[in-house]
Amino acid sequence: MQTLSDSFRCGFVSVIGRPNVGKSTLINSILNTKISIVSHKPQTTRHRILGISSSKEHQIIFVDTPGLHQNVNSVINKIMNKTAVNAILKTDLILFMYEAKFWTDEDQNVLKKLQNIDVPVIALINKIDKIHPKEKLLEIISKSSKKYSFKEVIPICAKRRTSLNKLIKVIPPLLPVSPPIYSSKVKTDRDESFQIAELIREKLIIYLQQEVPYGLSVQIESYKKNKRDCSINAIIWVEKDSHKGIVIGKNGAMLKKIGTEARIEIKEKLSIPVYLEMWVKVKKHWVDNNQDLINLGYNIE
């Protein structure tokens, strides 16, 4: 019988694709845990977030990344693109995701960045539930195989968990033989304070108008947790005075709605009563200010 060091496999698996292709949904579905927030709007994922799947035979460290996009006018957009590119360069395996119904210029742009890498790439054709009739899927798979020398081409539906068991079986043999990096109990590298800030930002993204979410960030000012309850003070930073009014809403209705939704989910996550207070403040041009971005937890190196 082989020892752990002889047989155990562990490595990083970067999930790459354009914005809104389902990368975070994939990792959440595989882990059966909400590691990354999800919405239908671009720039929902702004940071590199690890989701860790462990078994007796392997440890797969999924790297959730911001969507690679062509609009890099602001400093924060450049940071997000750099984060995604670094995930391509520093990994053991790449999962390249795109939608079954669409192949866009942004998808092609992502594929170009994979041309000179020396790690295996698996193509994941997501949202196959939207393909009708199903015979069309064979044509899509055939076209995908001609785009790049993929190790595998796997049609999936991340939201419905279709074919995810197959994916999990394919990944470990492509990882290096190595002992685990994280404890088997660890699901992510991000602490609770970060996760709670992201949950609040998710509710802001969902409920606010199209232009507002891109100019806001959430900072946890105080986080006090004990066995009985949890008290959280959060600051919502916006770029413009007009956005502050939108976030607060008439007579504070929008902020109250967002706070209620966030508090319910945080309570479910922590399994204790939660007291959440939020303030909305203006920090003009923070998306283009290196020091502001550092203070808000962005890695600009």
Salt bridges, closest charged atoms under 4 A:
GLU99 OE2 - ARG18 NH2 3.36
GLU99 OE2 - LYS127 NZ 3.28
ASP107 OD1 - ARG18 NE 3.04
ASP129 OD2 - ARG160 NE 3.86
GLU139 OE2 - LYS143 NZ 3.33
GLU192 OE2 - LYS225 NZ 2.97
GLU198 OE2 - ARG201 NE 3.04
GLU202 OE1 - LYS34 NZ 2.58
GLU202 OE1 - LYS203 NZ 3.16
ASP241 OD2 - LYS284 NZ 3.80
GLU265 OE2 - LYS34 NZ 2.79
GLU265 OE1 - LYS203 NZ 2.54
ASP292 OD1 - LYS283 NZ 3.96
